[in-house]
């Protein structure tokens, strides 16, 4: 019996190996591009969902208070950033804004005349409050400015990451 010549088979194996490695590299590049695009879509979806929720809340509040005179009808929260080491991502900013708006929502429908006394209490309660577990981190806020303009309460806040001094106090 004669042994077949493996030189021809070696060339075919090299070509097959090159083809399979090209498929693997192509699949990895495709997966990277797909995940990047998917991440962009998720961020855009979350921002559009938040914007939709805010607009629905504004419509509901305006319908509720349209006959009232000088009351707070809406609340807007703005985050001031002073060039932190790591800037906050959009999802974290939106979650912090939502939680602060939820805390300030008790002022909706309140008369603007009684607002100065209530704002002092609100400032004491919310200033330096710890907002836990936002993207696996804890944040503390500081109220910089509160302003009422055209029956809209506007609050400018400063956000800092909160570091626990005693690790045993962290949540389980």
N, C-alpha and C positions, 0 to 999 in steps of 0.2 A: 504494500500500500504506500501511496505517496502522500506526504504531508503538504497541505496547501500553503501557498505563499502568503504570509501575513502582512506584507508591505501594503498591499491594496487595502486590507482590512484596517491597518493603522491609519491610513489617510481618511477613511470613512469615519473612524472613531474620533479623530481629531476634529473633523468637520461637525460631527454630532455633538461633541463636547463644547465646541465654540457656539453652536446654535443653542444648546441648553443653557450655557452661561449667559448668553445674550437675552434669553427669555427671563432668566432670574433677575438680571440687572434691569431689564425693561419693566418687570413686575414691581420691583422695588421703587423705581422712579415713578411709575403710575400710582402706587400706593401713597407715596409721599405727596404727590400733587393732589390726589384725591382727598387725603386727610387735611391738607392745608385749605383746600376749597371748602370742605365740609366744616372746618372750624370757622371760616369766614361767614358761612351761611348761618351757623348756629349763633354767632355773635350778632349778625344782622337780624335774625329772627327774634332774639331776645330784646334787642333795642326796639324793634317794631312792635312787639307785643307790649312792652312797657309804655311806648308812646300811645298805643291804642287804649290801654287801660287808663292812662292819664287823661286822654281826651274824653273817654266815657265818663270818668269821674268828674271832669269839668262840666260836661253837659248835664249830668245828674245834679251837681251842686248849683249850677246856674238855674236849672228848672226849679229846684227846691227854694232858692233864695231870690228869685227874680222879682218878687214883690216887696222884699225887705229893702230897707234903705241902706244904711251904712253898716254893713256886717261883712265879716270876712267870708268870701265866697270860694277862694282857692288858696292853695299853699304851694310855693315853689322853693326848692332847696338847691343851692349852688355850692359846689365844693371848690374851695380855694386851695391851690397847690403851690407850695413854696419850694420848688425844685427838690423834692425828696430824693433819697438815694435810689429808690425803686418807685417809679410812678405807678399809681393804681390803675389796674385794667378796667375796662368799661363795665364788666359784669359786677366787679366789686363796687365801683362808684354807684351803679344803679341800685344795688342792694342796700347800700348805706343810705342813699337818698330815700328809698322806699321806707326804711325803718324810721328815719327821722321824720318823714312826712306822716307816718302812722302815729308817732309820738305827738306831733303838732296838730293832728287832726281834731283834737278836742277843742281847738280854737275856731273851727269852722262854724259859722252861724252866730258867733259871738259878736256883740256890738263893738264897734271900734272905739267907742267912748270908754268902755271898761277895760280896754286892752292893756294899758300900761301896768296896771296892778297884776294882771294875769301873766304878762310877759316876764315880770320879775320872778314869779314863781316857776314858770316854765324854764327860764334860764337857769335857775338853781337846780332844777330836776334833771334837765337834759345836759347841761354843761359838764364835761368830763365823764359822761356816761360811757360805759363799756358795752360795745355791741359785739357779742361773741359769735364765733363760728361763721364767719363770712369767708368763703373760700379757704377753710381750714385755718384761719387766722382770727385774732381778736383785734378790734379797732376801738379807739376812743375818739370822741369828737369834742371840739370846742367851738362854741358859737361866737362868731366874729361880729356879725351885724344882723339885726332883725329890722325889717322895714315894711311898712304897710303902704301900698300904692294902688290906687283904684280898686279897693276892696280885695287885693291880693296880698297875702302875707309872704314876704320874701326873706329867706334866711340864708346867710352865707356862713358856711362852717369850715373848720379846719380839721382834717382827719390825720390821725397818726396811728401807727401800729402799736398795739399794747403788748408789752412783754411782761410776763408774770415773773415776779422775783423768786417765788418759792414753787418749784416744779411739782411739788406734792399737791398743790391746790388746783392743778389743772383737772379738767373734766376727764371722766373715764370714757 
